[in-house]
Amino acid sequence: MIAVSGAAEEQPGLSLPEVCDELAQLGVFNLMIEAGAGIAGSFLSSHLVDRLDWFRAPMIIGGDGLSVFD
């Protein structure tokens, strides 16, 4: 099992490119990432996103929400 947390450059552990390389060695070539701002931003800034599907609710709930991307 491979665990990824937060922005890879800020926290110890595997970097996202290392995680993707390890998954590729295991035969996993496609990922669907449903993530918070930190992981989503890290995947984007690491240039590991080939496709982005955006789903948005028809209304905004609460005024203190977090940014979509960190």
N, C-alpha and C positions, 0 to 999 in steps of 0.2 A: 504494500500500500504506500502511495506517495502522498504526502500532505503538503499543501501549499498555503502559505498565509501571507496576507498583506502585500505591501510593496517589497519585491525581492531585494532591492538594494538597501532597505532599511532594517530588515530582519534576517537573522542567520538562517541557514538552511539551503535548500536547492534553489537555483535560479530557474525561472520559467523555461528558458531554452534547454537547460539540463533536464527538466521534467519532461518536456516534449520529446527530447532525444531518447530518454529512457522509455517512454511510452511507445515510440516508434520501434524500438528494439523488441518490445513485447507484441508488436503487430497492431498497435492502435494508431491509426493515421487521421482520424477525425474526432474532434471533441466538440461538444456543445457545452458552453460555459454559461451558467446562470449565476452571476456573481454580483457582489456589492461594488461600490466605487473603487476600492483598493485593488481588488483582483482584476476587474475590468480595465482599469487604467493601466495596470502593469502589463496585461496582455497587449493592449494597444501600443504602449510605449516601447515594448519589446518587439514590435512588428510581427506578432504571431497571429494576427487576425486576418483571415482571407475574406470573411463574409460577416456582415453584421445585420441581424434581424432585430428590428426595434418594435417592441410591443408597449403600448401606453394605455393607461386607463383613461376613460372618457372624462374623468374629473380629478381634481387635485384634492387630496385629503391632508389636512393639517398645513400649517404655515412654517413649520420648522424642519422640513424634509432635508435630506442629504443630497449632495450633488450626485449625478449619475456616474461621473468619472472622477477619480481622485487626481 
